[in-house]
Amino acid sequence: MRPVDVALRVARLAFAALAVAALVTCYLDSRDAPGFTVGNFWGYFTNLSNLLTVVVLAAGALVAPRSARMDAVRGAVAFCMAVTGLVFAVLLRDVGVGVLAPWVNTVVHQVMPVVMVADFLVSRRARPIEVRAALTWLALPLVYLVYTLVRGPLADDFYPYPFVDVATRGYGPVLATSLVLLLGGALLAVGLAALGNRLDAARSPVGVS
């Protein structure tokens, strides 16, 4: 195994551990907050996407599988983390969402999105990712949106983010915002896949796994 591959595996494991520490700290700090439930904690897209990141980074560190299926999973999680980072930067930076220590907020909303996207880009894919495949990455945020809207009224009108709070904004504005985010997400997914493909074409035949 080349030194660069060893370094990449160590980095993946270290960042996975960092994300775990952030999630555990967030969970422990949130337990005493009014209205806390385990379901509400995992109702945040940020927490779910960071959990998926831990799984993908740990798999890359310990096993480093090379397959089109792993490429699809890594790409979908990188996309979700990119969404997490961008939505936080654009819509949530000045909004109090959940109970987050400053360092936890930085890790889950800024550090880990950059790490996961970088991991996707530096990892050589088994084959180029087609536009159609990249668009399937939208399935995870879409399922999350439907789940959130259905669960909200059943969980004392718990909506984790203001832009999906139909109890306050109504379904019309929420769906309009969601459509804009969906279109932006489609462009992001296609752009992320295209950049990965371009990097694969430019790098040497032996790339990092």
Helices and strands as residue ranges (DSSP letters): H 3-30, H 38-41, H 45-62, H 68-87, I 88-92, H 102-106, I 107-111, H 112-122, H 131-135, G 136-138, H 139-151, G 152-155, G 162-164, H 166-169, H 171-202
